[in-house]
C-alpha cells in the first residue's frame, strides 16, 4: 500500500447518502482494526497503533496513518530496537501525527476533522491534533492517560472519547 494511502467511503451509505456519527465511528474503528498490525514498525508495546482522519463528513474521505520512521530512515524492526526518549519511541512518527501529515501532503484540510486512534494519543500527538484543528478524537484503547494531555484537551474544548463499541481482541 502507498504511504499516502487514502480510503474512500463507497457503497456503504444509507438511503440519505450519509451515515450517522455512530456508523462513522464503527466504520473507522473497523478500518483501524483491520490495518493496525500490518502497518506498525515499532517494537514497543503494549499494542500496535494506527490512526485515521475522517476529513469531512461531506467528502467521505479518510486518511490512514501507520507508525513508520521518516522516509529513508530504518524502522525499529529493521534496526532491532526502539529509540526511547521520555518513555516514547522517537524513531517512528506516531500514527496520529502521520495521519495529519498525510492529509496535508495530499491536500486535505484537517480543520474540523475527527481523528480515530487505536490507542489514546500521547501528549505530543494530542497537541498536534489540536493545533491542526481536529475537533474530535476517538480512541479504542487507553495507553497514554497523562494529566497534561487531559488538560490540553480541556483547554482546547475538543471532544476526546473512548469508543466502546469495539468487541475484538
Secondary structure by P-SEA (a helix, b strand, c coil): cccbbbbbbcccccccccccaaaaaaaaaaaaaaccccccccccccccccccccccccccbbbbbcccccccccccccccccccccccccccccaaaaaaaaaaaaccccccbbbbbcccccaaaaaaaaaacccbbbbcccccccaaaaaaaaaabbbbbbbcccccc
